[in-house]
Amino acid sequence: MKLQFDNLPKLNFIFMNYHSLNQYFYKLYARLFMLALVPIGVFIFLYKASETDWLPDTKVDIEPEMIVYAAAAIAFMDWLMALLIMYVGLRRVRKEVSLGERLSRYANLTTVRSALFSSGMLILAIGYYLSQHQWLTIGFMVSLILPAIFWPVPGRVCYDLRLKGDERMMILYKMDKI
């Protein structure tokens, strides 16, 4: 079974407009920082809310261990899906002729991957709020490493896009002209 992304509508608001490689990386990093801060903020809020009476008490008829297993499994599947989408999408992006188009599509793929990583972290935060189990806190803290591992530094961009020669030098040293 082959995954097809040809019929998806193109959303113009997610394409980045940039005038230099420094601006490209600045805008990309700003997007990814915002996506990483959302689950951190939600987790802090839910953690403090569980210690105080900010939110109503959660009375669930499910065993807390089942919530832990379900949250961990859903988050893991979410992260696996993010990696699969990135892998399949990169194969298509590498076939683009224009470096600018490849970078723009790479930014979109990286944003989708980061959004899926963040949603997995949100699942862990909500699971913690529902179960009050400390393993989900540990899992959330460990999952904060994921965005750092896959952060799109210039070397990673070159590796992911399989850039060679002048294009590689241009990205690695953020040069606008060769």
MDAnalysis code that builds the backbone (N, CA, C; Angstrom):
import MDAnalysis as mda
import numpy as np

u = mda.Universe.empty(534, n_residues=178, atom_resindex=np.repeat(np.arange(178), 3), trajectory=True)
u.add_TopologyAttr("name", ["N", "CA", "C"] * 178)
u.add_TopologyAttr("resid", np.arange(1, 179))
u.add_TopologyAttr("resname", ["MET", "LYS", "LEU", "GLN", "PHE", "ASP", "ASN", "LEU", "PRO", "LYS", "LEU", "ASN", "PHE", "ILE", "PHE", "MET", "ASN", "TYR", "HIS", "SER", "LEU", "ASN", "GLN", "TYR", "PHE", "TYR", "LYS", "LEU", "TYR", "ALA", "ARG", "LEU", "PHE", "MET", "LEU", "ALA", "LEU", "VAL", "PRO", "ILE", "GLY", "VAL", "PHE", "ILE", "PHE", "LEU", "TYR", "LYS", "ALA", "SER", "GLU", "THR", "ASP", "TRP", "LEU", "PRO", "ASP", "THR", "LYS", "VAL", "ASP", "ILE", "GLU", "PRO", "GLU", "MET", "ILE", "VAL", "TYR", "ALA", "ALA", "ALA", "ALA", "ILE", "ALA", "PHE", "MET", "ASP", "TRP", "LEU", "MET", "ALA", "LEU", "LEU", "ILE", "MET", "TYR", "VAL", "GLY", "LEU", "ARG", "ARG", "VAL", "ARG", "LYS", "GLU", "VAL", "SER", "LEU", "GLY", "GLU", "ARG", "LEU", "SER", "ARG", "TYR", "ALA", "ASN", "LEU", "THR", "THR", "VAL", "ARG", "SER", "ALA", "LEU", "PHE", "SER", "SER", "GLY", "MET", "LEU", "ILE", "LEU", "ALA", "ILE", "GLY", "TYR", "TYR", "LEU", "SER", "GLN", "HIS", "GLN", "TRP", "LEU", "THR", "ILE", "GLY", "PHE", "MET", "VAL", "SER", "LEU", "ILE", "LEU", "PRO", "ALA", "ILE", "PHE", "TRP", "PRO", "VAL", "PRO", "GLY", "ARG", "VAL", "CYS", "TYR", "ASP", "LEU", "ARG", "LEU", "LYS", "GLY", "ASP", "GLU", "ARG", "MET", "MET", "ILE", "LEU", "TYR", "LYS", "MET", "ASP", "LYS", "ILE"])
u.atoms.positions = np.array([
    [0.842, -1.170, 0.000],
    [0.000, 0.000, 0.000],
    [0.887, 1.233, 0.000],
    [0.662, 2.111, -0.932],
    [1.481, 3.297, -1.077],
    [0.696, 4.512, -0.595],
    [1.321, 5.319, 0.249],
    [0.669, 6.515, 0.747],
    [0.730, 7.603, -0.318],
    [-0.395, 8.237, -0.581],
    [-0.470, 9.303, -1.579],
    [-0.834, 10.611, -0.890],
    [-0.055, 11.649, -1.164],
    [-0.339, 12.964, -0.619],
    [-0.664, 13.952, -1.729],
    [-0.925, 13.478, -2.946],
    [-1.152, 14.360, -4.076],
    [-2.492, 15.084, -3.993],
    [-3.494, 14.458, -3.409],
    [-4.838, 15.022, -3.417],
    [-5.106, 15.963, -2.255],
    [-4.122, 16.189, -1.398],
    [-4.333, 17.066, -0.264],
    [-4.365, 18.521, -0.724],
    [-5.255, 19.323, -0.139],
    [-5.285, 20.739, -0.521],
    [-4.049, 21.457, 0.006],
    [-3.571, 22.422, -0.756],
    [-2.412, 23.192, -0.326],
    [-2.906, 24.376, 0.494],
    [-2.379, 24.493, 1.665],
    [-2.750, 25.579, 2.554],
    [-1.672, 26.652, 2.456],
    [-2.005, 27.800, 1.921],
    [-1.018, 28.840, 1.684],
    [-0.535, 29.508, 2.957],
    [-1.301, 29.433, 4.040],
    [-0.873, 30.119, 5.250],
    [0.241, 29.380, 5.978],
    [0.510, 28.130, 5.628],
    [1.580, 27.428, 6.315],
    [2.905, 27.498, 5.561],
    [2.905, 28.052, 4.359],
    [4.157, 28.188, 3.643],
    [4.910, 29.388, 4.191],
    [6.193, 29.203, 4.388],
    [7.005, 30.271, 4.945],
    [7.538, 31.148, 3.818],
    [7.489, 32.439, 4.046],
    [8.122, 33.384, 3.146],
    [9.390, 33.867, 3.841],
    [10.504, 33.727, 3.186],
    [11.767, 34.143, 3.783],
    [12.651, 34.734, 2.694],
    [13.547, 35.620, 3.124],
    [14.424, 36.300, 2.181],
    [15.874, 35.861, 2.300],
    [16.211, 35.186, 3.374],
    [17.569, 34.690, 3.562],
    [17.500, 33.404, 4.372],
    [18.595, 32.686, 4.407],
    [18.610, 31.447, 5.185],
    [18.567, 31.729, 6.681],
    [19.161, 32.845, 7.107],
    [19.056, 33.209, 8.522],
    [17.604, 33.436, 8.908],
    [16.856, 34.108, 8.058],
    [15.444, 34.351, 8.324],
    [14.648, 33.044, 8.282],
    [15.000, 32.154, 7.366],
    [14.344, 30.847, 7.271],
    [14.473, 30.092, 8.594],
    [15.698, 29.980, 9.099],
    [15.914, 29.242, 10.340],
    [15.284, 29.973, 11.533],
    [15.316, 31.295, 11.532],
    [14.702, 32.058, 12.612],
    [13.194, 31.788, 12.671],
    [12.531, 31.845, 11.527],
    [11.084, 31.602, 11.495],
    [10.747, 30.150, 11.836],
    [11.556, 29.222, 11.332],
    [11.321, 27.810, 11.625],
    [11.493, 27.537, 13.118],
    [12.546, 28.074, 13.711],
    [12.774, 27.864, 15.140],
    [11.676, 28.510, 15.971],
    [11.177, 29.672, 15.553],
    [10.087, 30.325, 16.291],
    [8.834, 29.452, 16.281],
    [8.524, 28.869, 15.122],
    [7.376, 27.952, 15.032],
    [7.531, 26.775, 15.976],
    [8.701, 26.169, 15.939],
    [8.913, 24.955, 16.719],
    [8.967, 25.246, 18.212],
    [9.509, 26.400, 18.602],
    [9.500, 26.767, 20.018],
    [8.072, 26.942, 20.517],
    [7.231, 27.579, 19.712],
    [5.834, 27.759, 20.116],
    [5.135, 26.404, 20.271],
    [5.396, 25.502, 19.346],
    [4.780, 24.176, 19.439],
    [5.295, 23.395, 20.645],
    [6.531, 23.629, 21.039],
    [7.080, 22.932, 22.202],
    [6.583, 23.545, 23.510],
    [6.304, 24.853, 23.502],
    [5.884, 25.512, 24.734],
    [4.434, 25.211, 25.117],
    [3.595, 24.895, 24.141],
    [2.185, 24.629, 24.442],
    [2.031, 23.447, 25.400],
    [2.593, 22.266, 25.119],
    [2.404, 21.163, 26.077],
    [3.098, 21.414, 27.413],
    [4.196, 22.164, 27.398],
    [4.863, 22.477, 28.663],
    [3.953, 23.346, 29.527],
    [3.355, 24.361, 28.913],
    [2.427, 25.220, 29.654],
    [1.212, 24.462, 30.159],
    [0.660, 23.602, 29.322],
    [-0.506, 22.805, 29.731],
    [-0.132, 21.866, 30.869],
    [1.035, 21.238, 30.775],
    [1.451, 20.323, 31.830],
    [1.637, 21.061, 33.148],
    [2.279, 22.218, 33.114],
    [2.474, 22.993, 34.348],
    [1.120, 23.377, 34.948],
    [0.199, 23.830, 34.101],
    [-1.129, 24.196, 34.589],
    [-1.838, 22.998, 35.211],
    [-1.833, 21.864, 34.512],
    [-2.532, 20.680, 35.040],
    [-1.847, 20.135, 36.290],
    [-0.538, 20.234, 36.354],
    [0.190, 19.775, 37.539],
    [-0.188, 20.614, 38.755],
    [-0.195, 21.952, 38.565],
    [-0.582, 22.828, 39.672],
    [-2.067, 22.672, 39.999],
    [-2.900, 22.465, 38.983],
    [-4.333, 22.300, 39.209],
    [-4.628, 21.021, 39.978],
    [-3.811, 20.003, 39.789],
    [-4.044, 18.753, 40.517],
    [-3.668, 18.896, 41.992],
    [-2.745, 19.812, 42.299],
    [-2.358, 20.020, 43.695],
    [-3.288, 20.986, 44.418],
    [-3.979, 21.819, 43.655],
    [-4.894, 22.796, 44.253],
    [-6.315, 22.478, 43.781],
    [-7.224, 23.384, 44.015],
    [-8.618, 23.182, 43.614],
    [-9.000, 24.073, 42.444],
    [-8.107, 24.260, 41.492],
    [-8.399, 25.114, 40.331],
    [-9.439, 24.474, 39.418],
    [-9.306, 23.191, 39.197],
    [-10.212, 22.460, 38.321],
    [-10.998, 21.459, 39.151],
    [-12.159, 21.047, 38.662],
    [-12.932, 20.055, 39.420],
    [-12.170, 18.735, 39.531],
    [-12.439, 18.044, 40.615],
    [-11.790, 16.761, 40.866],
    [-12.225, 15.759, 39.803],
    [-11.285, 14.992, 39.325],
    [-11.588, 14.004, 38.285],
    [-11.862, 12.661, 38.941],
    [-13.080, 12.264, 38.882],
    [-13.488, 10.946, 39.378],
    [-13.759, 10.074, 38.170],
    [-12.837, 9.170, 37.889],
    [-12.958, 8.282, 36.743],
    [-13.072, 6.859, 37.271],
    [-13.941, 6.073, 36.660],
    [-14.144, 4.688, 37.098],
    [-13.077, 3.739, 36.564],
    [-12.107, 4.276, 35.880],
    [-11.045, 3.447, 35.294],
    [-9.867, 3.420, 36.267],
    [-9.217, 2.288, 36.322],
    [-8.028, 2.157, 37.159],
    [-6.946, 3.122, 36.671],
    [-6.215, 3.758, 37.584],
    [-5.154, 4.687, 37.172],
    [-4.075, 4.024, 36.305],
    [-3.803, 2.757, 36.546],
    [-2.802, 2.059, 35.737],
    [-3.244, 1.933, 34.285],
    [-4.547, 1.748, 34.097],
    [-5.060, 1.655, 32.725],
    [-4.917, 2.997, 32.009],
    [-5.120, 4.092, 32.724],
    [-4.934, 5.419, 32.136],
    [-3.468, 5.617, 31.769],
    [-2.580, 5.167, 32.636],
    [-1.145, 5.283, 32.357],
    [-0.785, 4.495, 31.107],
    [-1.236, 3.259, 31.018],
    [-0.931, 2.433, 29.846],
    [-1.540, 3.024, 28.574],
    [-2.780, 3.490, 28.670],
    [-3.441, 4.063, 27.492],
    [-2.748, 5.344, 27.041],
    [-2.418, 6.230, 27.977],
    [-1.753, 7.487, 27.620],
    [-0.380, 7.215, 27.009],
    [0.368, 6.286, 27.593],
    [1.689, 5.961, 27.057],
    [1.578, 5.344, 25.669],
    [0.601, 4.453, 25.476],
    [0.441, 3.811, 24.167],
    [0.003, 4.822, 23.109],
    [-0.931, 5.697, 23.447],
    [-1.389, 6.695, 22.477],
    [-0.272, 7.665, 22.133],
    [0.475, 8.110, 23.139],
    [1.588, 9.030, 22.881],
    [2.651, 8.354, 22.009],
    [2.964, 7.096, 22.306],
    [3.963, 6.378, 21.510],
    [3.504, 6.214, 20.064],
    [2.238, 5.869, 19.868],
    [1.703, 5.731, 18.510],
    [1.725, 7.079, 17.785],
    [1.454, 8.138, 18.506],
    [1.489, 9.485, 17.942],
    [2.899, 9.823, 17.464],
    [3.888, 9.528, 18.285],
    [5.278, 9.814, 17.909],
    [5.730, 8.928, 16.755],
    [5.288, 7.689, 16.749],
    [5.616, 6.796, 15.641],
    [5.006, 7.298, 14.337],
    [3.782, 7.781, 14.402],
    [3.125, 8.339, 13.230],
    [3.877, 9.583, 12.737],
    [4.369, 10.396, 13.659],
    [5.140, 11.583, 13.277],
    [6.397, 11.192, 12.511],
    [7.081, 10.176, 12.983],
    [8.303, 9.733, 12.299],
    [7.996, 9.122, 10.938],
    [6.890, 8.394, 10.844],
    [6.499, 7.803, 9.569],
    [6.129, 8.876, 8.557],
    [5.362, 9.867, 8.981],
    [4.990, 10.963, 8.081],
    [6.233, 11.709, 7.614],
    [7.175, 11.914, 8.510],
    [8.412, 12.615, 8.138],
    [9.204, 11.787, 7.133],
    [9.297, 10.498, 7.364],
    [10.059, 9.627, 6.462],
    [9.443, 9.613, 5.066],
    [8.135, 9.438, 4.992],
    [7.459, 9.385, 3.692],
    [7.508, 10.754, 3.004],
    [7.305, 11.799, 3.771],
    [7.329, 13.141, 3.201],
    [8.702, 13.543, 2.703],
    [9.738, 13.142, 3.412],
    [11.103, 13.485, 2.981],
    [11.451, 12.844, 1.644],
    [10.954, 11.667, 1.407],
    [11.229, 11.017, 0.125],
    [10.670, 11.847, -1.029],
    [9.525, 12.476, -0.809],
    [8.917, 13.306, -1.851],
    [9.612, 14.657, -1.954],
    [10.008, 15.213, -0.825],
    [10.641, 16.530, -0.817],
    [11.993, 16.483, -1.517],
    [12.715, 15.407, -1.351],
    [14.044, 15.287, -1.970],
    [13.986, 15.325, -3.494],
    [12.835, 15.018, -4.075],
    [12.710, 14.993, -5.535],
    [12.489, 16.379, -6.129],
    [12.214, 17.386, -5.291],
    [12.019, 18.750, -5.785],
    [13.327, 19.273, -6.374],
    [13.207, 20.075, -7.408],
    [14.387, 20.618, -8.080],
    [14.913, 21.843, -7.346],
    [14.024, 22.742, -6.974],
    [14.405, 24.011, -6.369],
    [14.747, 23.830, -4.893],
    [15.859, 24.407, -4.474],
    [16.246, 24.340, -3.073],
    [15.239, 25.093, -2.208],
    [14.746, 26.219, -2.683],
    [13.754, 26.989, -1.937],
    [12.480, 26.197, -1.699],
    [12.033, 25.475, -2.706],
    [10.826, 24.655, -2.557],
    [11.084, 23.495, -1.589],
    [12.260, 22.896, -1.662],
    [12.598, 21.815, -0.732],
    [12.617, 22.319, 0.706],
    [13.211, 23.500, 0.909],
    [13.272, 24.053, 2.260],
    [11.881, 24.398, 2.785],
    [11.037, 24.939, 1.919],
    [9.683, 25.285, 2.336],
    [8.894, 24.032, 2.721],
    [8.985, 23.007, 1.921],
    [8.285, 21.759, 2.242],
    [8.892, 21.066, 3.462],
    [10.208, 21.185, 3.614],
    [10.863, 20.618, 4.789],
    [10.373, 21.318, 6.059],
    [10.201, 22.631, 5.982],
    [9.685, 23.374, 7.135],
    [8.285, 22.900, 7.489],
    [7.463, 22.648, 6.495],
    [6.100, 22.161, 6.757],
    [6.126, 20.771, 7.380],
    [6.976, 19.892, 6.860],
    [7.085, 18.543, 7.435],
    [7.583, 18.599, 8.874],
    [8.561, 19.445, 9.117],
    [9.101, 19.574, 10.463],
    [8.059, 20.138, 11.415],
    [7.243, 21.058, 10.928],
    [6.175, 21.616, 11.748],
    [5.136, 20.545, 12.088],
    [4.784, 19.726, 11.117],
    [3.826, 18.637, 11.365],
    [4.411, 17.648, 12.367],
    [5.677, 17.296, 12.185],
    [6.317, 16.363, 13.118],
    [6.333, 16.940, 14.530],
    [6.673, 18.208, 14.655],
    [6.709, 18.836, 15.968],
    [5.316, 18.940, 16.578],
    [4.307, 19.206, 15.758],
    [2.930, 19.263, 16.267],
    [2.491, 17.891, 16.781],
    [2.886, 16.831, 16.084],
    [2.536, 15.486, 16.554],
    [3.298, 15.127, 17.827],
    [4.557, 15.527, 17.916],
    [5.300, 15.316, 19.160],
    [4.611, 16.053, 20.309],
    [4.177, 17.287, 20.048],
    [3.510, 18.079, 21.080],
    [2.179, 17.451, 21.487],
    [1.445, 16.922, 20.519],
    [0.172, 16.289, 20.871],
    [0.400, 15.040, 21.723],
    [1.467, 14.312, 21.459],
    [1.802, 13.173, 22.313],
    [2.127, 13.613, 23.733],
    [2.830, 14.733, 23.855],
    [3.132, 15.253, 25.187],
    [1.863, 15.753, 25.886],
    [0.934, 16.316, 25.109],
    [-0.348, 16.733, 25.691],
    [-1.128, 15.530, 26.218],
    [-1.076, 14.428, 25.497],
    [-1.744, 13.199, 25.953],
    [-1.162, 12.758, 27.290],
    [0.157, 12.832, 27.432],
    [0.777, 12.458, 28.708],
    [0.361, 13.412, 29.828],
    [0.261, 14.700, 29.513],
    [-0.149, 15.679, 30.526],
    [-1.588, 15.429, 30.975],
    [-2.481, 15.176, 30.030],
    [-3.877, 14.901, 30.378],
    [-3.986, 13.579, 31.138],
    [-3.194, 12.590, 30.716],
    [-3.173, 11.319, 31.442],
    [-2.705, 11.497, 32.873],
    [-1.730, 12.382, 33.067],
    [-1.280, 12.642, 34.439],
    [-2.402, 13.279, 35.258],
    [-3.087, 14.231, 34.657],
    [-4.170, 14.902, 35.390],
    [-5.271, 13.913, 35.782],
    [-5.571, 12.985, 34.902],
    [-6.630, 12.015, 35.187],
    [-6.212, 10.938, 36.174],
    [-4.932, 10.550, 36.164],
    [-4.508, 9.427, 36.996],
    [-3.656, 9.812, 38.202],
    [-3.032, 10.994, 38.171],
    [-2.123, 11.439, 39.232],
    [-0.957, 10.461, 39.424],
    [-0.573, 9.782, 38.367],
    [0.493, 8.785, 38.433],
    [1.816, 9.434, 38.049],
    [2.832, 9.238, 38.885],
    [4.118, 9.914, 38.677],
    [4.886, 9.396, 37.466],
    [4.573, 8.200, 36.990],
    [5.262, 7.692, 35.805],
    [4.968, 8.546, 34.575],
    [3.781, 9.127, 34.538],
    [3.453, 10.008, 33.416],
    [4.223, 11.323, 33.507],
    [4.528, 11.765, 34.709],
    [5.387, 12.943, 34.865],
    [6.781, 12.639, 34.350],
    [7.286, 11.491, 34.700],
    [8.610, 11.087, 34.227],
    [8.597, 10.928, 32.710],
    [7.548, 10.305, 32.186],
    [7.423, 10.149, 30.736],
    [7.353, 11.485, 30.022],
    [6.643, 12.446, 30.604],
    [6.566, 13.775, 29.999],
    [7.936, 14.440, 29.978],
    [8.649, 14.355, 31.074],
    [9.977, 14.977, 31.137],
    [10.944, 14.328, 30.147],
    [10.860, 13.022, 30.025],
    [11.720, 12.334, 29.060],
    [11.310, 12.688, 27.633],
    [10.007, 12.867, 27.401],
    [9.546, 13.180, 26.048],
    [9.955, 14.582, 25.613],
    [10.378, 15.413, 26.535],
    [10.882, 16.737, 26.160],
    [12.189, 16.640, 25.367],
    [12.805, 15.479, 25.411],
    [14.041, 15.264, 24.658],
    [13.753, 15.113, 23.164],
    [12.556, 14.637, 22.807],
    [12.231, 14.402, 21.393],
    [12.433, 15.624, 20.499],
    [11.880, 16.790, 20.841],
    [12.132, 17.941, 19.959],
    [13.610, 18.294, 19.867],
    [14.351, 18.093, 20.947],
    [15.785, 18.402, 20.911],
    [16.543, 17.434, 20.001],
    [16.142, 16.182, 20.001],
    [16.822, 15.197, 19.156],
    [16.591, 15.495, 17.686],
    [15.369, 15.883, 17.344],
    [15.021, 16.107, 15.943],
    [14.995, 17.583, 15.564],
    [15.685, 18.419, 16.315],
    [15.708, 19.856, 16.033],
    [16.404, 20.106, 14.696],
    [15.814, 20.923, 13.817],
    [16.377, 21.086, 12.470],
    [17.538, 22.080, 12.386],
    [18.660, 21.718, 12.971],
    [19.868, 22.532, 12.804],
    [20.339, 22.374, 11.359],
    [21.174, 23.270, 10.858],
    [21.591, 23.174, 9.453],
    [22.179, 21.818, 9.061],
    [22.934, 21.199, 9.942],
    [23.487, 19.878, 9.628],
    [22.409, 18.832, 9.442],
    [21.384, 18.878, 10.262],
    [20.282, 17.925, 10.140],
    [19.483, 18.178, 8.878],
    [19.287, 19.445, 8.525],
    [18.572, 19.772, 7.296],
    [19.330, 19.202, 6.098],
    [20.650, 19.381, 6.101],
    [21.470, 18.830, 5.006],
    [21.366, 17.310, 4.953],
    [21.385, 16.674, 6.110],
    [21.294, 15.221, 6.158],
    [19.928, 14.740, 5.690],
    [18.863, 15.371, 6.193],
    [17.509, 14.948, 5.841],
    [17.213, 15.153, 4.364],
    [17.672, 16.261, 3.804],
    [17.403, 16.545, 2.395],
    [18.456, 15.953, 1.466],
    [19.478, 15.312, 2.030],
    [20.559, 14.695, 1.255],
    [21.234, 15.726, 0.334],
    [21.550, 16.886, 0.906],
    [22.169, 17.948, 0.113],
    [23.650, 17.660, -0.083],
    [24.135, 18.056, -1.243],
    [25.544, 17.849, -1.585],
    [26.082, 19.109, -2.244],
    [27.368, 19.256, -2.209],
    [28.039, 20.318, -2.937],
    [27.695, 21.711, -2.446],
    [27.387, 22.581, -3.407],
    [27.131, 23.986, -3.103],
    [25.888, 24.182, -2.236],
    [24.861, 23.377, -2.463],
    [23.654, 23.503, -1.645],
    [23.960, 23.185, -0.186],
    [24.768, 22.171, 0.023],
    [25.154, 21.791, 1.387],
    [25.940, 22.915, 2.064],
    [26.892, 23.485, 1.367],
    [27.685, 24.582, 1.914],
    [26.800, 25.785, 2.228],
    [25.853, 26.039, 1.343],
    [24.960, 27.167, 1.511],
    [24.124, 27.031, 2.791],
    [23.613, 25.846, 3.046],
    [22.779, 25.620, 4.230],
    [23.629, 25.557, 5.493],
    [24.749, 24.829, 5.444],
    [25.587, 24.678, 6.628],
    [26.091, 26.010, 7.156],
    [26.490, 26.890, 6.260],
    [27.058, 28.172, 6.694],
    [26.075, 29.322, 6.546],
    [24.825, 29.005, 6.240],
    [23.748, 29.994, 6.091],
    [24.147, 31.141, 5.154],
    [24.735, 30.752, 4.031],
    [25.142, 31.739, 3.023],
    [23.949, 31.978, 2.085],
    [23.758, 33.217, 1.680],
    [22.679, 33.528, 0.757],
    [23.120, 33.415, -0.691],
    [24.417, 33.560, -0.939],
    [24.959, 33.442, -2.295],
    [26.227, 32.612, -2.230],
    [26.475, 31.918, -3.342],
    [27.685, 31.097, -3.411],
    [28.784, 31.906, -4.070],
])
